[in-house]
Amino acid sequence: MSKRLLTAGATACAVALATGVAFAPAHEGRSDDRGHRGDDRERSERVLLGVLNGRNEIGPDGRKGAGDPDGQGTASAVIDGDQLCFGLTVKNLGAPAAAHIHRGRKDVNGPVVITLTAPQAGDPGASSGCVAVAGDLARDLLRHPNRFYWNVHTAEFPGGAIRDQVFAKRG
């Protein structure tokens, strides 16, 4: 699958998610894929999603709601082999300084495992692209998306302005 097609697909998913056109409510139908059996080709057809906000941010002291109280965003990605192609949108947020996928369960901060292009400043702001991802990490992300979270950082909220757990939607 070409990078251009993957990037376009990820961006389209992010825009559809942001406008509420194509998907169910944010947390409906999330899957942690426990007990899922199937080949990697089947898994790679899933779209990874997130609906980010400041209430989901966890402070260094473990306090929930440490992010931007007005910030919102969407994230989507598809993985093909060693490429993760993504789309991010943000609104009501200061200029994004960084964007990542972290390893960590809900209510726990974790290390950065994938660096994404930060959305451009604007209301809304957006970014998209493709990045290399190691095979083991790609498989783990597809099999156990709830063990990872999306995070967008700003100067005002360097630990994270908006966040959401990664969840999978079958494409």
C-alpha positions as protocol buffer text, in pm:
chain_id: "A"
residue {
  index: 1
  type: MET
  ca { x: 0 y: 0 z: 0 }
}
residue {
  index: 2
  type: SER
  ca { x: 147 y: 340 z: -90 }
}
residue {
  index: 3
  type: LYS
  ca { x: 240 y: 604 z: 166 }
}
residue {
  index: 4
  type: ARG
  ca { x: 16 y: 856 z: -9 }
}
residue {
  index: 5
  type: LEU
  ca { x: -289 y: 626 z: 17 }
}
residue {
  index: 6
  type: LEU
  ca { x: -217 y: 544 z: 382 }
}
residue {
  index: 7
  type: THR
  ca { x: -169 y: 911 z: 472 }
}
residue {
  index: 8
  type: ALA
  ca { x: -488 y: 1008 z: 289 }
}
residue {
  index: 9
  type: GLY
  ca { x: -680 y: 732 z: 466 }
}
residue {
  index: 10
  type: ALA
  ca { x: -550 y: 829 z: 809 }
}
residue {
  index: 11
  type: THR
  ca { x: -625 y: 1196 z: 748 }
}
residue {
  index: 12
  type: ALA
  ca { x: -976 y: 1116 z: 621 }
}
residue {
  index: 13
  type: CYS
  ca { x: -1042 y: 910 z: 934 }
}
residue {
  index: 14
  type: ALA
  ca { x: -926 y: 1195 z: 1156 }
}
residue {
  index: 15
  type: VAL
  ca { x: -1147 y: 1446 z: 976 }
}
residue {
  index: 16
  type: ALA
  ca { x: -1447 y: 1212 z: 985 }
}
residue {
  index: 17
  type: LEU
  ca { x: -1389 y: 1147 z: 1353 }
}
residue {
  index: 18
  type: ALA
  ca { x: -1356 y: 1519 z: 1426 }
}
residue {
  index: 19
  type: THR
  ca { x: -1685 y: 1594 z: 1258 }
}
residue {
  index: 20
  type: GLY
  ca { x: -1867 y: 1290 z: 1395 }
}
residue {
  index: 21
  type: VAL
  ca { x: -1963 y: 1180 z: 1046 }
}
residue {
  index: 22
  type: ALA
  ca { x: -1836 y: 824 z: 1025 }
}
residue {
  index: 23
  type: PHE
  ca { x: -1792 y: 686 z: 1373 }
}
residue {
  index: 24
  type: ALA
  ca { x: -1993 y: 600 z: 1681 }
}
residue {
  index: 25
  type: PRO
  ca { x: -1946 y: 798 z: 2005 }
}
residue {
  index: 26
  type: ALA
  ca { x: -1587 y: 821 z: 2121 }
}
residue {
  index: 27
  type: HIS
  ca { x: -1574 y: 534 z: 2367 }
}
residue {
  index: 28
  type: GLU
  ca { x: -1836 y: 304 z: 2217 }
}
residue {
  index: 29
  type: GLY
  ca { x: -1705 y: -17 z: 2070 }
}
residue {
  index: 30
  type: ARG
  ca { x: -1348 y: 14 z: 2192 }
}
residue {
  index: 31
  type: SER
  ca { x: -1159 y: -307 z: 2177 }
}
residue {
  index: 32
  type: ASP
  ca { x: -857 y: -430 z: 2364 }
}
residue {
  index: 33
  type: ASP
  ca { x: -852 y: -735 z: 2136 }
}
residue {
  index: 34
  type: ARG
  ca { x: -828 y: -990 z: 2418 }
}
residue {
  index: 35
  type: GLY
  ca { x: -865 y: -1335 z: 2273 }
}
residue {
  index: 36
  type: HIS
  ca { x: -842 y: -1213 z: 1913 }
}
residue {
  index: 37
  type: ARG
  ca { x: -692 y: -1467 z: 1677 }
}
residue {
  index: 38
  type: GLY
  ca { x: -597 y: -1393 z: 1320 }
}
residue {
  index: 39
  type: ASP
  ca { x: -308 y: -1313 z: 1094 }
}
residue {
  index: 40
  type: ASP
  ca { x: -118 y: -983 z: 1085 }
}
residue {
  index: 41
  type: ARG
  ca { x: -277 y: -890 z: 750 }
}
residue {
  index: 42
  type: GLU
  ca { x: -621 y: -896 z: 917 }
}
residue {
  index: 43
  type: ARG
  ca { x: -492 y: -689 z: 1208 }
}
residue {
  index: 44
  type: SER
  ca { x: -330 y: -430 z: 981 }
}
residue {
  index: 45
  type: GLU
  ca { x: -669 y: -353 z: 828 }
}
residue {
  index: 46
  type: ARG
  ca { x: -779 y: -192 z: 1153 }
}
residue {
  index: 47
  type: VAL
  ca { x: -781 y: 180 z: 1205 }
}
residue {
  index: 48
  type: LEU
  ca { x: -631 y: 305 z: 1531 }
}
residue {
  index: 49
  type: LEU
  ca { x: -822 y: 600 z: 1675 }
}
residue {
  index: 50
  type: GLY
  ca { x: -838 y: 845 z: 1963 }
}
residue {
  index: 51
  type: VAL
  ca { x: -1055 y: 1133 z: 2080 }
}
residue {
  index: 52
  type: LEU
  ca { x: -822 y: 1351 z: 2286 }
}
residue {
  index: 53
  type: ASN
  ca { x: -900 y: 1605 z: 2559 }
}
residue {
  index: 54
  type: GLY
  ca { x: -732 y: 1767 z: 2858 }
}
residue {
  index: 55
  type: ARG
  ca { x: -944 y: 1578 z: 3111 }
}
residue {
  index: 56
  type: ASN
  ca { x: -764 y: 1258 z: 3008 }
}
residue {
  index: 57
  type: GLU
  ca { x: -418 y: 1403 z: 3086 }
}
residue {
  index: 58
  type: ILE
  ca { x: -238 y: 1263 z: 3389 }
}
residue {
  index: 59
  type: GLY
  ca { x: -7 y: 1494 z: 3584 }
}
residue {
  index: 60
  type: PRO
  ca { x: 332 y: 1384 z: 3718 }
}
residue {
  index: 61
  type: ASP
  ca { x: 162 y: 1341 z: 4057 }
}
residue {
  index: 62
  type: GLY
  ca { x: -95 y: 1101 z: 3903 }
}
residue {
  index: 63
  type: ARG
  ca { x: -372 y: 1362 z: 3909 }
}
residue {
  index: 64
  type: LYS
  ca { x: -624 y: 1321 z: 3625 }
}
residue {
  index: 65
  type: GLY
  ca { x: -735 y: 1629 z: 3430 }
}
residue {
  index: 66
  type: ALA
  ca { x: -390 y: 1790 z: 3425 }
}
residue {
  index: 67
  type: GLY
  ca { x: -414 y: 1900 z: 3061 }
}
residue {
  index: 68
  type: ASP
  ca { x: -569 y: 2193 z: 2878 }
}
residue {
  index: 69
  type: PRO
  ca { x: -931 y: 2211 z: 3000 }
}
residue {
  index: 70
  type: ASP
  ca { x: -1053 y: 2344 z: 2663 }
}
residue {
  index: 71
  type: GLY
  ca { x: -832 y: 2137 z: 2432 }
}
residue {
  index: 72
  type: GLN
  ca { x: -975 y: 1870 z: 2204 }
}
residue {
  index: 73
  type: GLY
  ca { x: -844 y: 1656 z: 1924 }
}
residue {
  index: 74
  type: THR
  ca { x: -872 y: 1346 z: 1714 }
}
residue {
  index: 75
  type: ALA
  ca { x: -614 y: 1093 z: 1604 }
}
residue {
  index: 76
  type: SER
  ca { x: -618 y: 810 z: 1355 }
}
residue {
  index: 77
  type: ALA
  ca { x: -359 y: 577 z: 1211 }
}
residue {
  index: 78
  type: VAL
  ca { x: -314 y: 268 z: 1001 }
}
residue {
  index: 79
  type: ILE
  ca { x: -13 y: 38 z: 1009 }
}
residue {
  index: 80
  type: ASP
  ca { x: 121 y: -132 z: 699 }
}
residue {
  index: 81
  type: GLY
  ca { x: 434 y: -337 z: 757 }
}
residue {
  index: 82
  type: ASP
  ca { x: 690 y: -108 z: 917 }
}
residue {
  index: 83
  type: GLN
  ca { x: 499 y: 216 z: 846 }
}
residue {
  index: 84
  type: LEU
  ca { x: 245 y: 392 z: 1068 }
}
residue {
  index: 85
  type: CYS
  ca { x: 52 y: 657 z: 875 }
}
residue {
  index: 86
  type: PHE
  ca { x: -144 y: 901 z: 1089 }
}
residue {
  index: 87
  type: GLY
  ca { x: -366 y: 1206 z: 1095 }
}
residue {
  index: 88
  type: LEU
  ca { x: -410 y: 1443 z: 1392 }
}
residue {
  index: 89
  type: THR
  ca { x: -649 y: 1733 z: 1442 }
}
residue {
  index: 90
  type: VAL
  ca { x: -665 y: 1972 z: 1738 }
}
residue {
  index: 91
  type: LYS
  ca { x: -878 y: 2268 z: 1842 }
}
residue {
  index: 92
  type: ASN
  ca { x: -900 y: 2509 z: 2138 }
}
residue {
  index: 93
  type: LEU
  ca { x: -533 y: 2445 z: 2205 }
}
residue {
  index: 94
  type: GLY
  ca { x: -217 y: 2655 z: 2219 }
}
residue {
  index: 95
  type: ALA
  ca { x: 42 y: 2590 z: 1949 }
}
residue {
  index: 96
  type: PRO
  ca { x: 130 y: 2219 z: 1958 }
}
residue {
  index: 97
  type: ALA
  ca { x: 497 y: 2158 z: 2036 }
}
residue {
  index: 98
  type: ALA
  ca { x: 506 y: 1778 z: 2004 }
}
residue {
  index: 99
  type: ALA
  ca { x: 286 y: 1475 z: 1942 }
}
residue {
  index: 100
  type: HIS
  ca { x: 352 y: 1113 z: 2032 }
}
residue {
  index: 101
  type: ILE
  ca { x: 217 y: 769 z: 2097 }
}
residue {
  index: 102
  type: HIS
  ca { x: 321 y: 659 z: 2446 }
}
residue {
  index: 103
  type: ARG
  ca { x: 319 y: 313 z: 2599 }
}
residue {
  index: 104
  type: GLY
  ca { x: 92 y: 328 z: 2904 }
}
residue {
  index: 105
  type: ARG
  ca { x: -248 y: 226 z: 3026 }
}
residue {
  index: 106
  type: LYS
  ca { x: -525 y: 466 z: 3118 }
}
residue {
  index: 107
  type: ASP
  ca { x: -437 y: 687 z: 3417 }
}
residue {
  index: 108
  type: VAL
  ca { x: -64 y: 600 z: 3388 }
}
residue {
  index: 109
  type: ASN
  ca { x: 211 y: 804 z: 3222 }
}
residue {
  index: 110
  type: GLY
  ca { x: 453 y: 610 z: 3007 }
}
residue {
  index: 111
  type: PRO
  ca { x: 746 y: 646 z: 2769 }
}
residue {
  index: 112
  type: VAL
  ca { x: 724 y: 780 z: 2415 }
}
residue {
  index: 113
  type: VAL
  ca { x: 737 y: 493 z: 2165 }
}
residue {
  index: 114
  type: ILE
  ca { x: 645 y: 674 z: 1841 }
}
residue {
  index: 115
  type: THR
  ca { x: 710 y: 1040 z: 1759 }
}
residue {
  index: 116
  type: LEU
  ca { x: 450 y: 1201 z: 1532 }
}
residue {
  index: 117
  type: THR
  ca { x: 452 y: 1535 z: 1351 }
}
residue {
  index: 118
  type: ALA
  ca { x: 286 y: 1791 z: 1578 }
}
residue {
  index: 119
  type: PRO
  ca { x: -25 y: 1957 z: 1435 }
}
residue {
  index: 120
  type: GLN
  ca { x: 22 y: 2306 z: 1296 }
}
residue {
  index: 121
  type: ALA
  ca { x: -102 y: 2593 z: 1510 }
}
residue {
  index: 122
  type: GLY
  ca { x: -455 y: 2693 z: 1422 }
}
residue {
  index: 123
  type: ASP
  ca { x: -809 y: 2628 z: 1521 }
}
residue {
  index: 124
  type: PRO
  ca { x: -832 y: 2364 z: 1400 }
}
residue {
  index: 125
  type: GLY
  ca { x: -472 y: 2258 z: 1352 }
}
residue {
  index: 126
  type: ALA
  ca { x: -375 y: 1938 z: 1176 }
}
residue {
  index: 127
  type: SER
  ca { x: -86 y: 1715 z: 1078 }
}
residue {
  index: 128
  type: SER
  ca { x: -39 y: 1388 z: 897 }
}
residue {
  index: 129
  type: GLY
  ca { x: 244 y: 1171 z: 783 }
}
residue {
  index: 130
  type: CYS
  ca { x: 405 y: 830 z: 790 }
}
residue {
  index: 131
  type: VAL
  ca { x: 677 y: 715 z: 1029 }
}
residue {
  index: 132
  type: ALA
  ca { x: 879 y: 396 z: 1057 }
}
residue {
  index: 133
  type: VAL
  ca { x: 779 y: 163 z: 1339 }
}
residue {
  index: 134
  type: ALA
  ca { x: 957 y: -156 z: 1451 }
}
residue {
  index: 135
  type: GLY
  ca { x: 774 y: -480 z: 1373 }
}
residue {
  index: 136
  type: ASP
  ca { x: 739 y: -590 z: 1737 }
}
residue {
  index: 137
  type: LEU
  ca { x: 601 y: -251 z: 1837 }
}
residue {
  index: 138
  type: ALA
  ca { x: 358 y: -248 z: 1543 }
}
residue {
  index: 139
  type: ARG
  ca { x: 226 y: -594 z: 1634 }
}
residue {
  index: 140
  type: ASP
  ca { x: 189 y: -497 z: 2001 }
}
residue {
  index: 141
  type: LEU
  ca { x: 7 y: -175 z: 1910 }
}
residue {
  index: 142
  type: LEU
  ca { x: -234 y: -364 z: 1683 }
}
residue {
  index: 143
  type: ARG
  ca { x: -294 y: -649 z: 1926 }
}
residue {
  index: 144
  type: HIS
  ca { x: -319 y: -439 z: 2244 }
}
residue {
  index: 145
  type: PRO
  ca { x: -405 y: -80 z: 2147 }
}
residue {
  index: 146
  type: ASN
  ca { x: -536 y: 0 z: 2497 }
}
residue {
  index: 147
  type: ARG
  ca { x: -179 y: -32 z: 2628 }
}
residue {
  index: 148
  type: PHE
  ca { x: -87 y: 288 z: 2438 }
}
residue {
  index: 149
  type: TYR
  ca { x: -208 y: 647 z: 2432 }
}
residue {
  index: 150
  type: TRP
  ca { x: -201 y: 947 z: 2199 }
}
residue {
  index: 151
  type: ASN
  ca { x: -56 y: 1268 z: 2345 }
}
residue {
  index: 152
  type: VAL
  ca { x: -21 y: 1625 z: 2212 }
}
residue {
  index: 153
  type: HIS
  ca { x: 203 y: 1867 z: 2406 }
}
residue {
  index: 154
  type: THR
  ca { x: 211 y: 2249 z: 2409 }
}
residue {
  index: 155
  type: ALA
  ca { x: 444 y: 2505 z: 2571 }
}
residue {
  index: 156
  type: GLU
  ca { x: 180 y: 2572 z: 2837 }
}
residue {
  index: 157
  type: PHE
  ca { x: 132 y: 2198 z: 2900 }
}
residue {
  index: 158
  type: PRO
  ca { x: 475 y: 2041 z: 2830 }
}
residue {
  index: 159
  type: GLY
  ca { x: 378 y: 1714 z: 3001 }
}
residue {
  index: 160
  type: GLY
  ca { x: 77 y: 1687 z: 2772 }
}
residue {
  index: 161
  type: ALA
  ca { x: -217 y: 1909 z: 2680 }
}
residue {
  index: 162
  type: ILE
  ca { x: -458 y: 1646 z: 2543 }
}
residue {
  index: 163
  type: ARG
  ca { x: -458 y: 1268 z: 2554 }
}
residue {
  index: 164
  type: ASP
  ca { x: -662 y: 954 z: 2484 }
}
residue {
  index: 165
  type: GLN
  ca { x: -602 y: 581 z: 2485 }
}
residue {
  index: 166
  type: VAL
  ca { x: -555 y: 425 z: 2144 }
}
residue {
  index: 167
  type: PHE
  ca { x: -850 y: 213 z: 2038 }
}
residue {
  index: 168
  type: ALA
  ca { x: -908 y: 2 z: 1729 }
}
residue {
  index: 169
  type: LYS
  ca { x: -1192 y: 12 z: 1479 }
}
residue {
  index: 170
  type: ARG
  ca { x: -1216 y: -259 z: 1216 }
}
residue {
  index: 171
  type: GLY
  ca { x: -1191 y: -108 z: 871 }
}
